Amino acid sequence: MRGIGKLARESGLSVSALLFYDGAGILVPARVDPRSSYRWYSDDQVVTARLIARLRRVGLPLADVGRLLAHRRDPSAVEQILGAHLTRLEDGLADARREFFHARALLDQESPVTTQPPAVQRAPGQLGPVPRLRAARPRPGGRRRSPPRGCPGRSAAGPGPRQRSRTARRCPAAHR
């Protein structure tokens, strides 16, 4: 017997997934402690948990996983369930390839858009346009930014150990 954590590590399923599968009736523990509600799984349930993990990774719906587990000894039922899902996956891939093809065709029809204006020819010695300088503007709401923690003028206590280096870069006067 193994606990839920060990089964999670051995199967590749998370503890929360195992709890979910227990609630859904897909993988019910072999034993549940009545006092602590701790779940115990048998050795053969490891294989079942691994199978569930693989089936869910390929997108098999939970209802189909339950059906497959119920009929896992019947090869024709297993083949029917897995075959139907594989057909759904192949159809989805064909649809995705078609959409991808049409998206590429639309991209090929577009002409490249230039983002830079054409270069202006200047005579030798002629200066280019004067760059505009942005005027300093107050912060929105007109509030001033308070000094960093630990800097002169701040009323709070100094920086904590994780803040010291950041504060030192912003306000070297506080760390002399």
Secondary structure by P-SEA (a helix, b strand, c coil): cccaaaaaaaccccaaaaaaaaaacccccccccccccbbbbcccaaaaaaaaaaaaaacccaaaaaaaaaacccaaaaaaaaaaaaaaaaaaaaaaaaaaaaaaaaaaacccccccccbbbbcccccccbbbbbccccccccccccccccccccccccccccaaaaaaaacccccc
